[in-house]
Amino acid sequence: AKELINSGTPFEAFIIDSKLPDGSGFELAAWIRDEKELVAPIALVSEMDFDHASLKLLKDKLQIACFIRKPLSRE
């Protein structure tokens, strides 16, 4: 994922699974914000349930715009 982001392709948004084959989606989101300083919206896809305090922390620290719960369906 980092290789694709580093390719220079402009992104309008990021949809990141919390469990990526090459690492944690949380770490990737932090890298996008802290190291790359990209401001495109991030949607985080996860099978985990987050309590209100955890959601607030993720939203404030990583600027997560949207949380999407797995499994995904067309509905």
mmCIF file of the N, C-alpha and C atoms, coordinates in Angstrom:
data_MODEL
# 
_entry.id   MODEL 
# 
loop_
_atom_site.group_PDB 
_atom_site.id 
_atom_site.type_symbol 
_atom_site.label_atom_id 
_atom_site.label_alt_id 
_atom_site.label_comp_id 
_atom_site.label_asym_id 
_atom_site.label_entity_id 
_atom_site.label_seq_id 
_atom_site.pdbx_PDB_ins_code 
_atom_site.Cartn_x 
_atom_site.Cartn_y 
_atom_site.Cartn_z 
_atom_site.occupancy 
_atom_site.B_iso_or_equiv 
_atom_site.pdbx_formal_charge 
_atom_site.auth_seq_id 
_atom_site.auth_comp_id 
_atom_site.auth_asym_id 
_atom_site.auth_atom_id 
_atom_site.pdbx_PDB_model_num 
ATOM 1   N N  . ALA A 1 1  ? 0.827   -1.195 0.000  1.00 0.00 ? 1  ALA A N  1 
ATOM 2   C CA . ALA A 1 1  ? 0.000   0.000  0.000  1.00 0.00 ? 1  ALA A CA 1 
ATOM 3   C C  . ALA A 1 1  ? 0.872   1.260  0.000  1.00 0.00 ? 1  ALA A C  1 
ATOM 4   N N  . LYS A 1 2  ? 1.931   1.218  0.803  1.00 0.00 ? 2  LYS A N  1 
ATOM 5   C CA . LYS A 1 2  ? 2.823   2.385  0.850  1.00 0.00 ? 2  LYS A CA 1 
ATOM 6   C C  . LYS A 1 2  ? 3.493   2.627  -0.495 1.00 0.00 ? 2  LYS A C  1 
ATOM 7   N N  . GLU A 1 3  ? 3.845   1.542  -1.177 1.00 0.00 ? 3  GLU A N  1 
ATOM 8   C CA . GLU A 1 3  ? 4.469   1.659  -2.494 1.00 0.00 ? 3  GLU A CA 1 
ATOM 9   C C  . GLU A 1 3  ? 3.536   2.359  -3.475 1.00 0.00 ? 3  GLU A C  1 
ATOM 10  N N  . LEU A 1 4  ? 2.272   2.007  -3.443 1.00 0.00 ? 4  LEU A N  1 
ATOM 11  C CA . LEU A 1 4  ? 1.289   2.629  -4.331 1.00 0.00 ? 4  LEU A CA 1 
ATOM 12  C C  . LEU A 1 4  ? 1.119   4.113  -3.988 1.00 0.00 ? 4  LEU A C  1 
ATOM 13  N N  . ILE A 1 5  ? 1.043   4.411  -2.702 1.00 0.00 ? 5  ILE A N  1 
ATOM 14  C CA . ILE A 1 5  ? 0.896   5.809  -2.275 1.00 0.00 ? 5  ILE A CA 1 
ATOM 15  C C  . ILE A 1 5  ? 2.134   6.609  -2.654 1.00 0.00 ? 5  ILE A C  1 
ATOM 16  N N  . ASN A 1 6  ? 3.311   6.017  -2.501 1.00 0.00 ? 6  ASN A N  1 
ATOM 17  C CA . ASN A 1 6  ? 4.560   6.708  -2.846 1.00 0.00 ? 6  ASN A CA 1 
ATOM 18  C C  . ASN A 1 6  ? 4.755   6.881  -4.343 1.00 0.00 ? 6  ASN A C  1 
ATOM 19  N N  . SER A 1 7  ? 3.940   6.221  -5.165 1.00 0.00 ? 7  SER A N  1 
ATOM 20  C CA . SER A 1 7  ? 4.098   6.310  -6.620 1.00 0.00 ? 7  SER A CA 1 
ATOM 21  C C  . SER A 1 7  ? 3.785   7.698  -7.159 1.00 0.00 ? 7  SER A C  1 
ATOM 22  N N  . GLY A 1 8  ? 3.164   8.522  -6.331 1.00 0.00 ? 8  GLY A N  1 
ATOM 23  C CA . GLY A 1 8  ? 2.864   9.877  -6.769 1.00 0.00 ? 8  GLY A CA 1 
ATOM 24  C C  . GLY A 1 8  ? 1.470   10.042 -7.344 1.00 0.00 ? 8  GLY A C  1 
ATOM 25  N N  . THR A 1 9  ? 0.723   8.960  -7.443 1.00 0.00 ? 9  THR A N  1 
ATOM 26  C CA . THR A 1 9  ? -0.649  9.041  -7.925 1.00 0.00 ? 9  THR A CA 1 
ATOM 27  C C  . THR A 1 9  ? -1.475  9.858  -6.939 1.00 0.00 ? 9  THR A C  1 
ATOM 28  N N  . PRO A 1 10 ? -2.195  10.873 -7.396 1.00 0.00 ? 10 PRO A N  1 
ATOM 29  C CA . PRO A 1 10 ? -3.034  11.636 -6.453 1.00 0.00 ? 10 PRO A CA 1 
ATOM 30  C C  . PRO A 1 10 ? -4.272  10.827 -6.041 1.00 0.00 ? 10 PRO A C  1 
ATOM 31  N N  . PHE A 1 11 ? -4.590  10.859 -4.784 1.00 0.00 ? 11 PHE A N  1 
ATOM 32  C CA . PHE A 1 11 ? -5.754  10.150 -4.261 1.00 0.00 ? 11 PHE A CA 1 
ATOM 33  C C  . PHE A 1 11 ? -6.768  11.152 -3.729 1.00 0.00 ? 11 PHE A C  1 
ATOM 34  N N  . GLU A 1 12 ? -8.042  10.941 -4.057 1.00 0.00 ? 12 GLU A N  1 
ATOM 35  C CA . GLU A 1 12 ? -9.106  11.796 -3.542 1.00 0.00 ? 12 GLU A CA 1 
ATOM 36  C C  . GLU A 1 12 ? -9.592  11.304 -2.186 1.00 0.00 ? 12 GLU A C  1 
ATOM 37  N N  . ALA A 1 13 ? -9.402  10.009 -1.908 1.00 0.00 ? 13 ALA A N  1 
ATOM 38  C CA . ALA A 1 13 ? -9.794  9.408  -0.631 1.00 0.00 ? 13 ALA A CA 1 
ATOM 39  C C  . ALA A 1 13 ? -9.064  8.083  -0.482 1.00 0.00 ? 13 ALA A C  1 
ATOM 40  N N  . PHE A 1 14 ? -9.010  7.594  0.760  1.00 0.00 ? 14 PHE A N  1 
ATOM 41  C CA . PHE A 1 14 ? -8.419  6.295  1.054  1.00 0.00 ? 14 PHE A CA 1 
ATOM 42  C C  . PHE A 1 14 ? -9.472  5.438  1.737  1.00 0.00 ? 14 PHE A C  1 
ATOM 43  N N  . ILE A 1 15 ? -9.635  4.202  1.290  1.00 0.00 ? 15 ILE A N  1 
ATOM 44  C CA . ILE A 1 15 ? -10.482 3.220  1.970  1.00 0.00 ? 15 ILE A CA 1 
ATOM 45  C C  . ILE A 1 15 ? -9.520  2.133  2.427  1.00 0.00 ? 15 ILE A C  1 
ATOM 46  N N  . ILE A 1 16 ? -9.331  2.033  3.733  1.00 0.00 ? 16 ILE A N  1 
ATOM 47  C CA . ILE A 1 16 ? -8.297  1.175  4.298  1.00 0.00 ? 16 ILE A CA 1 
ATOM 48  C C  . ILE A 1 16 ? -8.925  0.096  5.172  1.00 0.00 ? 16 ILE A C  1 
ATOM 49  N N  . ASP A 1 17 ? -8.589  -1.137 4.889  1.00 0.00 ? 17 ASP A N  1 
ATOM 50  C CA . ASP A 1 17 ? -8.989  -2.246 5.743  1.00 0.00 ? 17 ASP A CA 1 
ATOM 51  C C  . ASP A 1 17 ? -8.075  -2.235 6.971  1.00 0.00 ? 17 ASP A C  1 
ATOM 52  N N  . SER A 1 18 ? -8.639  -2.471 8.149  1.00 0.00 ? 18 SER A N  1 
ATOM 53  C CA . SER A 1 18 ? -7.813  -2.436 9.360  1.00 0.00 ? 18 SER A CA 1 
ATOM 54  C C  . SER A 1 18 ? -6.793  -3.565 9.390  1.00 0.00 ? 18 SER A C  1 
ATOM 55  N N  . LYS A 1 19 ? -7.042  -4.655 8.650  1.00 0.00 ? 19 LYS A N  1 
ATOM 56  C CA . LYS A 1 19 ? -6.102  -5.776 8.576  1.00 0.00 ? 19 LYS A CA 1 
ATOM 57  C C  . LYS A 1 19 ? -5.666  -5.963 7.134  1.00 0.00 ? 19 LYS A C  1 
ATOM 58  N N  . LEU A 1 20 ? -4.529  -5.373 6.790  1.00 0.00 ? 20 LEU A N  1 
ATOM 59  C CA . LEU A 1 20 ? -3.988  -5.481 5.440  1.00 0.00 ? 20 LEU A CA 1 
ATOM 60  C C  . LEU A 1 20 ? -3.020  -6.656 5.352  1.00 0.00 ? 20 LEU A C  1 
ATOM 61  N N  . PRO A 1 21 ? -2.833  -7.226 4.163  1.00 0.00 ? 21 PRO A N  1 
ATOM 62  C CA . PRO A 1 21 ? -1.876  -8.327 4.014  1.00 0.00 ? 21 PRO A CA 1 
ATOM 63  C C  . PRO A 1 21 ? -0.447  -7.926 4.404  1.00 0.00 ? 21 PRO A C  1 
ATOM 64  N N  . ASP A 1 22 ? -0.116  -6.648 4.220  1.00 0.00 ? 22 ASP A N  1 
ATOM 65  C CA . ASP A 1 22 ? 1.257   -6.199 4.505  1.00 0.00 ? 22 ASP A CA 1 
ATOM 66  C C  . ASP A 1 22 ? 1.360   -5.341 5.754  1.00 0.00 ? 22 ASP A C  1 
ATOM 67  N N  . GLY A 1 23 ? 0.367   -5.415 6.653  1.00 0.00 ? 23 GLY A N  1 
ATOM 68  C CA . GLY A 1 23 ? 0.462   -4.664 7.903  1.00 0.00 ? 23 GLY A CA 1 
ATOM 69  C C  . GLY A 1 23 ? -0.881  -4.159 8.388  1.00 0.00 ? 23 GLY A C  1 
ATOM 70  N N  . SER A 1 24 ? -0.829  -3.377 9.414  1.00 0.00 ? 24 SER A N  1 
ATOM 71  C CA . SER A 1 24 ? -2.023  -2.835 10.052 1.00 0.00 ? 24 SER A CA 1 
ATOM 72  C C  . SER A 1 24 ? -2.549  -1.616 9.300  1.00 0.00 ? 24 SER A C  1 
ATOM 73  N N  . GLY A 1 25 ? -3.848  -1.597 9.087  1.00 0.00 ? 25 GLY A N  1 
ATOM 74  C CA . GLY A 1 25 ? -4.472  -0.432 8.467  1.00 0.00 ? 25 GLY A CA 1 
ATOM 75  C C  . GLY A 1 25 ? -4.379  0.805  9.341  1.00 0.00 ? 25 GLY A C  1 
ATOM 76  N N  . PHE A 1 26 ? -4.347  0.588  10.663 1.00 0.00 ? 26 PHE A N  1 
ATOM 77  C CA . PHE A 1 26 ? -4.198  1.717  11.590 1.00 0.00 ? 26 PHE A CA 1 
ATOM 78  C C  . PHE A 1 26 ? -2.821  2.367  11.411 1.00 0.00 ? 26 PHE A C  1 
ATOM 79  N N  . GLU A 1 27 ? -1.800  1.527  11.265 1.00 0.00 ? 27 GLU A N  1 
ATOM 80  C CA . GLU A 1 27 ? -0.448  2.050  11.038 1.00 0.00 ? 27 GLU A CA 1 
ATOM 81  C C  . GLU A 1 27 ? -0.360  2.778  9.704  1.00 0.00 ? 27 GLU A C  1 
ATOM 82  N N  . LEU A 1 28 ? -1.031  2.241  8.688  1.00 0.00 ? 28 LEU A N  1 
ATOM 83  C CA . LEU A 1 28 ? -1.024  2.893  7.377  1.00 0.00 ? 28 LEU A CA 1 
ATOM 84  C C  . LEU A 1 28 ? -1.715  4.254  7.466  1.00 0.00 ? 28 LEU A C  1 
ATOM 85  N N  . ALA A 1 29 ? -2.834  4.325  8.157  1.00 0.00 ? 29 ALA A N  1 
ATOM 86  C CA . ALA A 1 29 ? -3.533  5.608  8.318  1.00 0.00 ? 29 ALA A CA 1 
ATOM 87  C C  . ALA A 1 29 ? -2.645  6.614  9.049  1.00 0.00 ? 29 ALA A C  1 
ATOM 88  N N  . ALA A 1 30 ? -1.957  6.169  10.092 1.00 0.00 ? 30 ALA A N  1 
ATOM 89  C CA . ALA A 1 30 ? -1.050  7.065  10.825 1.00 0.00 ? 30 ALA A CA 1 
ATOM 90  C C  . ALA A 1 30 ? 0.085   7.539  9.921  1.00 0.00 ? 30 ALA A C  1 
ATOM 91  N N  . TRP A 1 31 ? 0.624   6.633  9.110  1.00 0.00 ? 31 TRP A N  1 
ATOM 92  C CA . TRP A 1 31 ? 1.694   6.984  8.178  1.00 0.00 ? 31 TRP A CA 1 
ATOM 93  C C  . TRP A 1 31 ? 1.214   8.015  7.160  1.00 0.00 ? 31 TRP A C  1 
ATOM 94  N N  . ILE A 1 32 ? -0.004  7.825  6.644  1.00 0.00 ? 32 ILE A N  1 
ATOM 95  C CA . ILE A 1 32 ? -0.575  8.773  5.672  1.00 0.00 ? 32 ILE A CA 1 
ATOM 96  C C  . ILE A 1 32 ? -0.669  10.165 6.291  1.00 0.00 ? 32 ILE A C  1 
ATOM 97  N N  . ARG A 1 33 ? -1.094  10.233 7.535  1.00 0.00 ? 33 ARG A N  1 
ATOM 98  C CA . ARG A 1 33 ? -1.280  11.533 8.198  1.00 0.00 ? 33 ARG A CA 1 
ATOM 99  C C  . ARG A 1 33 ? 0.038   12.124 8.697  1.00 0.00 ? 33 ARG A C  1 
ATOM 100 N N  . ASP A 1 34 ? 0.844   11.329 9.392  1.00 0.00 ? 34 ASP A N  1 
ATOM 101 C CA . ASP A 1 34 ? 2.034   11.857 10.060 1.00 0.00 ? 34 ASP A CA 1 
ATOM 102 C C  . ASP A 1 34 ? 3.232   12.018 9.130  1.00 0.00 ? 34 ASP A C  1 
ATOM 103 N N  . GLU A 1 35 ? 3.516   10.998 8.341  1.00 0.00 ? 35 GLU A N  1 
ATOM 104 C CA . GLU A 1 35 ? 4.724   11.033 7.524  1.00 0.00 ? 35 GLU A CA 1 
ATOM 105 C C  . GLU A 1 35 ? 4.492   11.640 6.149  1.00 0.00 ? 35 GLU A C  1 
ATOM 106 N N  . LYS A 1 36 ? 3.389   11.256 5.512  1.00 0.00 ? 36 LYS A N  1 
ATOM 107 C CA . LYS A 1 36 ? 3.106   11.767 4.172  1.00 0.00 ? 36 LYS A CA 1 
ATOM 108 C C  . LYS A 1 36 ? 2.355   13.097 4.223  1.00 0.00 ? 36 LYS A C  1 
ATOM 109 N N  . GLU A 1 37 ? 1.712   13.354 5.361  1.00 0.00 ? 37 GLU A N  1 
ATOM 110 C CA . GLU A 1 37 ? 0.943   14.589 5.564  1.00 0.00 ? 37 GLU A CA 1 
ATOM 111 C C  . GLU A 1 37 ? -0.125  14.789 4.485  1.00 0.00 ? 37 GLU A C  1 
ATOM 112 N N  . LEU A 1 38 ? -0.755  13.678 4.077  1.00 0.00 ? 38 LEU A N  1 
ATOM 113 C CA . LEU A 1 38 ? -1.836  13.739 3.102  1.00 0.00 ? 38 LEU A CA 1 
ATOM 114 C C  . LEU A 1 38 ? -3.143  14.038 3.828  1.00 0.00 ? 38 LEU A C  1 
ATOM 115 N N  . VAL A 1 39 ? -4.004  14.820 3.215  1.00 0.00 ? 39 VAL A N  1 
ATOM 116 C CA . VAL A 1 39 ? -5.242  15.245 3.880  1.00 0.00 ? 39 VAL A CA 1 
ATOM 117 C C  . VAL A 1 39 ? -6.509  14.639 3.276  1.00 0.00 ? 39 VAL A C  1 
ATOM 118 N N  . ALA A 1 40 ? -6.356  13.759 2.296  1.00 0.00 ? 40 ALA A N  1 
ATOM 119 C CA . ALA A 1 40 ? -7.540  13.125 1.698  1.00 0.00 ? 40 ALA A CA 1 
ATOM 120 C C  . ALA A 1 40 ? -8.300  12.361 2.786  1.00 0.00 ? 40 ALA A C  1 
ATOM 121 N N  . PRO A 1 41 ? -9.623  12.299 2.682  1.00 0.00 ? 41 PRO A N  1 
ATOM 122 C CA . PRO A 1 41 ? -10.411 11.574 3.684  1.00 0.00 ? 41 PRO A CA 1 
ATOM 123 C C  . PRO A 1 41 ? -10.032 10.092 3.735  1.00 0.00 ? 41 PRO A C  1 
ATOM 124 N N  . ILE A 1 42 ? -10.109 9.534  4.944  1.00 0.00 ? 42 ILE A N  1 
ATOM 125 C CA . ILE A 1 42 ? -9.846  8.110  5.145  1.00 0.00 ? 42 ILE A CA 1 
ATOM 126 C C  . ILE A 1 42 ? -11.106 7.454  5.672  1.00 0.00 ? 42 ILE A C  1 
ATOM 127 N N  . ALA A 1 43 ? -11.509 6.349  5.023  1.00 0.00 ? 43 ALA A N  1 
ATOM 128 C CA . ALA A 1 43 ? -12.568 5.484  5.542  1.00 0.00 ? 43 ALA A CA 1 
ATOM 129 C C  . ALA A 1 43 ? -11.880 4.216  6.022  1.00 0.00 ? 43 ALA A C  1 
ATOM 130 N N  . LEU A 1 44 ? -12.189 3.783  7.240  1.00 0.00 ? 44 LEU A N  1 
ATOM 131 C CA . LEU A 1 44 ? -11.587 2.594  7.812  1.00 0.00 ? 44 LEU A CA 1 
ATOM 132 C C  . LEU A 1 44 ? -12.600 1.464  7.833  1.00 0.00 ? 44 LEU A C  1 
ATOM 133 N N  . VAL A 1 45 ? -12.235 0.335  7.222  1.00 0.00 ? 45 VAL A N  1 
ATOM 134 C CA . VAL A 1 45 ? -13.097 -0.848 7.179  1.00 0.00 ? 45 VAL A CA 1 
ATOM 135 C C  . VAL A 1 45 ? -12.582 -1.824 8.232  1.00 0.00 ? 45 VAL A C  1 
ATOM 136 N N  . SER A 1 46 ? -13.484 -2.284 9.111  1.00 0.00 ? 46 SER A N  1 
ATOM 137 C CA . SER A 1 46 ? -13.047 -3.168 10.186 1.00 0.00 ? 46 SER A CA 1 
ATOM 138 C C  . SER A 1 46 ? -14.163 -4.104 10.615 1.00 0.00 ? 46 SER A C  1 
ATOM 139 N N  . GLU A 1 47 ? -13.765 -5.275 11.099 1.00 0.00 ? 47 GLU A N  1 
ATOM 140 C CA . GLU A 1 47 ? -14.736 -6.202 11.674 1.00 0.00 ? 47 GLU A CA 1 
ATOM 141 C C  . GLU A 1 47 ? -14.877 -5.977 13.172 1.00 0.00 ? 47 GLU A C  1 
ATOM 142 N N  . MET A 1 48 ? -14.060 -5.097 13.730 1.00 0.00 ? 48 MET A N  1 
ATOM 143 C CA . MET A 1 48 ? -14.082 -4.823 15.167 1.00 0.00 ? 48 MET A CA 1 
ATOM 144 C C  . MET A 1 48 ? -15.195 -3.842 15.519 1.00 0.00 ? 48 MET A C  1 
ATOM 145 N N  . ASP A 1 49 ? -15.712 -3.999 16.711 1.00 0.00 ? 49 ASP A N  1 
ATOM 146 C CA . ASP A 1 49 ? -16.638 -3.015 17.262 1.00 0.00 ? 49 ASP A CA 1 
ATOM 147 C C  . ASP A 1 49 ? -15.828 -2.032 18.086 1.00 0.00 ? 49 ASP A C  1 
ATOM 148 N N  . PHE A 1 50 ? -16.039 -0.765 17.878 1.00 0.00 ? 50 PHE A N  1 
ATOM 149 C CA . PHE A 1 50 ? -15.332 0.256  18.627 1.00 0.00 ? 50 PHE A CA 1 
ATOM 150 C C  . PHE A 1 50 ? -16.294 0.940  19.585 1.00 0.00 ? 50 PHE A C  1 
ATOM 151 N N  . ASP A 1 51 ? -15.823 1.215  20.797 1.00 0.00 ? 51 ASP A N  1 
ATOM 152 C CA . ASP A 1 51 ? -16.643 1.998  21.711 1.00 0.00 ? 51 ASP A CA 1 
ATOM 153 C C  . ASP A 1 51 ? -16.508 3.474  21.334 1.00 0.00 ? 51 ASP A C  1 
ATOM 154 N N  . HIS A 1 52 ? -17.346 4.299  21.936 1.00 0.00 ? 52 HIS A N  1 
ATOM 155 C CA . HIS A 1 52 ? -17.388 5.725  21.578 1.00 0.00 ? 52 HIS A CA 1 
ATOM 156 C C  . HIS A 1 52 ? -16.030 6.402  21.791 1.00 0.00 ? 52 HIS A C  1 
ATOM 157 N N  . ALA A 1 53 ? -15.357 6.090  22.892 1.00 0.00 ? 53 ALA A N  1 
ATOM 158 C CA . ALA A 1 53 ? -14.065 6.721  23.190 1.00 0.00 ? 53 ALA A CA 1 
ATOM 159 C C  . ALA A 1 53 ? -13.012 6.344  22.144 1.00 0.00 ? 53 ALA A C  1 
ATOM 160 N N  . SER A 1 54 ? -13.012 5.083  21.716 1.00 0.00 ? 54 SER A N  1 
ATOM 161 C CA . SER A 1 54 ? -12.051 4.640  20.701 1.00 0.00 ? 54 SER A CA 1 
ATOM 162 C C  . SER A 1 54 ? -12.321 5.310  19.356 1.00 0.00 ? 54 SER A C  1 
ATOM 163 N N  . LEU A 1 55 ? -13.601 5.409  18.990 1.00 0.00 ? 55 LEU A N  1 
ATOM 164 C CA . LEU A 1 55 ? -13.953 6.076  17.732 1.00 0.00 ? 55 LEU A CA 1 
ATOM 165 C C  . LEU A 1 55 ? -13.519 7.532  17.756 1.00 0.00 ? 55 LEU A C  1 
ATOM 166 N N  . LYS A 1 56 ? -13.729 8.200  18.876 1.00 0.00 ? 56 LYS A N  1 
ATOM 167 C CA . LYS A 1 56 ? -13.341 9.611  19.000 1.00 0.00 ? 56 LYS A CA 1 
ATOM 168 C C  . LYS A 1 56 ? -11.828 9.767  18.882 1.00 0.00 ? 56 LYS A C  1 
ATOM 169 N N  . LEU A 1 57 ? -11.090 8.871  19.526 1.00 0.00 ? 57 LEU A N  1 
ATOM 170 C CA . LEU A 1 57 ? -9.634  8.921  19.457 1.00 0.00 ? 57 LEU A CA 1 
ATOM 171 C C  . LEU A 1 57 ? -9.142  8.719  18.024 1.00 0.00 ? 57 LEU A C  1 
ATOM 172 N N  . LEU A 1 58 ? -9.689  7.718  17.338 1.00 0.00 ? 58 LEU A N  1 
ATOM 173 C CA . LEU A 1 58 ? -9.299  7.467  15.948 1.00 0.00 ? 58 LEU A CA 1 
ATOM 174 C C  . LEU A 1 58 ? -9.677  8.647  15.047 1.00 0.00 ? 58 LEU A C  1 
ATOM 175 N N  . LYS A 1 59 ? -10.837 9.208  15.288 1.00 0.00 ? 59 LYS A N  1 
ATOM 176 C CA . LYS A 1 59 ? -11.286 10.341 14.474 1.00 0.00 ? 59 LYS A CA 1 
ATOM 177 C C  . LYS A 1 59 ? -10.393 11.562 14.718 1.00 0.00 ? 59 LYS A C  1 
ATOM 178 N N  . ASP A 1 60 ? -10.073 11.824 15.981 1.00 0.00 ? 60 ASP A N  1 
ATOM 179 C CA . ASP A 1 60 ? -9.263  12.999 16.313 1.00 0.00 ? 60 ASP A CA 1 
ATOM 180 C C  . ASP A 1 60 ? -7.805  12.826 15.900 1.00 0.00 ? 60 ASP A C  1 
ATOM 181 N N  . LYS A 1 61 ? -7.209  11.667 16.210 1.00 0.00 ? 61 LYS A N  1 
ATOM 182 C CA . LYS A 1 61 ? -5.777  11.467 15.946 1.00 0.00 ? 61 LYS A CA 1 
ATOM 183 C C  . LYS A 1 61 ? -5.488  11.202 14.479 1.00 0.00 ? 61 LYS A C  1 
ATOM 184 N N  . LEU A 1 62 ? -6.253  10.303 13.871 1.00 0.00 ? 62 LEU A N  1 
ATOM 185 C CA . LEU A 1 62 ? -5.978  9.912  12.490 1.00 0.00 ? 62 LEU A CA 1 
ATOM 186 C C  . LEU A 1 62 ? -6.899  10.579 11.480 1.00 0.00 ? 62 LEU A C  1 
ATOM 187 N N  . GLN A 1 63 ? -7.818  11.376 11.960 1.00 0.00 ? 63 GLN A N  1 
ATOM 188 C CA . GLN A 1 63 ? -8.774  12.078 11.102 1.00 0.00 ? 63 GLN A CA 1 
ATOM 189 C C  . GLN A 1 63 ? -9.528  11.102 10.210 1.00 0.00 ? 63 GLN A C  1 
ATOM 190 N N  . ILE A 1 64 ? -9.989  9.989  10.818 1.00 0.00 ? 64 ILE A N  1 
ATOM 191 C CA . ILE A 1 64 ? -10.793 9.019  10.095 1.00 0.00 ? 64 ILE A CA 1 
ATOM 192 C C  . ILE A 1 64 ? -12.162 9.649  9.828  1.00 0.00 ? 64 ILE A C  1 
ATOM 193 N N  . ALA A 1 65 ? -12.558 9.713  8.575  1.00 0.00 ? 65 ALA A N  1 
ATOM 194 C CA . ALA A 1 65 ? -13.814 10.371 8.210  1.00 0.00 ? 65 ALA A CA 1 
ATOM 195 C C  . ALA A 1 65 ? -15.015 9.440  8.320  1.00 0.00 ? 65 ALA A C  1 
ATOM 196 N N  . CYS A 1 66 ? -14.770 8.127  8.142  1.00 0.00 ? 66 CYS A N  1 
ATOM 197 C CA . CYS A 1 66 ? -15.879 7.183  8.082  1.00 0.00 ? 66 CYS A CA 1 
ATOM 198 C C  . CYS A 1 66 ? -15.406 5.818  8.572  1.00 0.00 ? 66 CYS A C  1 
ATOM 199 N N  . PHE A 1 67 ? -16.244 5.160  9.366  1.00 0.00 ? 67 PHE A N  1 
ATOM 200 C CA . PHE A 1 67 ? -15.967 3.802  9.817  1.00 0.00 ? 67 PHE A CA 1 
ATOM 201 C C  . PHE A 1 67 ? -16.976 2.867  9.158  1.00 0.00 ? 67 PHE A C  1 
ATOM 202 N N  . ILE A 1 68 ? -16.478 1.831  8.500  1.00 0.00 ? 68 ILE A N  1 
ATOM 203 C CA . ILE A 1 68 ? -17.325 0.878  7.792  1.00 0.00 ? 68 ILE A CA 1 
ATOM 204 C C  . ILE A 1 68 ? -17.144 -0.483 8.436  1.00 0.00 ? 68 ILE A C  1 
ATOM 205 N N  . ARG A 1 69 ? -18.253 -1.082 8.805  1.00 0.00 ? 69 ARG A N  1 
ATOM 206 C CA . ARG A 1 69 ? -18.217 -2.369 9.524  1.00 0.00 ? 69 ARG A CA 1 
ATOM 207 C C  . ARG A 1 69 ? -18.258 -3.513 8.528  1.00 0.00 ? 69 ARG A C  1 
ATOM 208 N N  . LYS A 1 70 ? -17.399 -4.543 8.741  1.00 0.00 ? 70 LYS A N  1 
ATOM 209 C CA . LYS A 1 70 ? -17.463 -5.770 7.953  1.00 0.00 ? 70 LYS A CA 1 
ATOM 210 C C  . LYS A 1 70 ? -18.497 -6.673 8.563  1.00 0.00 ? 70 LYS A C  1 
ATOM 211 N N  . PRO A 1 71 ? -19.088 -7.569 7.853  1.00 0.00 ? 71 PRO A N  1 
ATOM 212 C CA . PRO A 1 71 ? -18.919 -7.784 6.419  1.00 0.00 ? 71 PRO A CA 1 
ATOM 213 C C  . PRO A 1 71 ? -19.661 -6.723 5.620  1.00 0.00 ? 71 PRO A C  1 
ATOM 214 N N  . LEU A 1 72 ? -19.126 -6.403 4.490  1.00 0.00 ? 72 LEU A N  1 
ATOM 215 C CA . LEU A 1 72 ? -19.757 -5.434 3.591  1.00 0.00 ? 72 LEU A CA 1 
ATOM 216 C C  . LEU A 1 72 ? -20.806 -6.154 2.762  1.00 0.00 ? 72 LEU A C  1 
ATOM 217 N N  . SER A 1 73 ? -21.853 -5.453 2.446  1.00 0.00 ? 73 SER A N  1 
ATOM 218 C CA . SER A 1 73 ? -22.858 -6.008 1.544  1.00 0.00 ? 73 SER A CA 1 
ATOM 219 C C  . SER A 1 73 ? -23.343 -4.898 0.621  1.00 0.00 ? 73 SER A C  1 
ATOM 220 N N  . ARG A 1 74 ? -23.977 -5.267 -0.434 1.00 0.00 ? 74 ARG A N  1 
ATOM 221 C CA . ARG A 1 74 ? -24.479 -4.271 -1.382 1.00 0.00 ? 74 ARG A CA 1 
ATOM 222 C C  . ARG A 1 74 ? -25.538 -3.382 -0.751 1.00 0.00 ? 74 ARG A C  1 
ATOM 223 N N  . GLU A 1 75 ? -26.275 -3.907 0.209  1.00 0.00 ? 75 GLU A N  1 
ATOM 224 C CA . GLU A 1 75 ? -27.296 -3.115 0.872  1.00 0.00 ? 75 GLU A CA 1 
ATOM 225 C C  . GLU A 1 75 ? -26.657 -2.047 1.730  1.00 0.00 ? 75 GLU A C  1 
# 
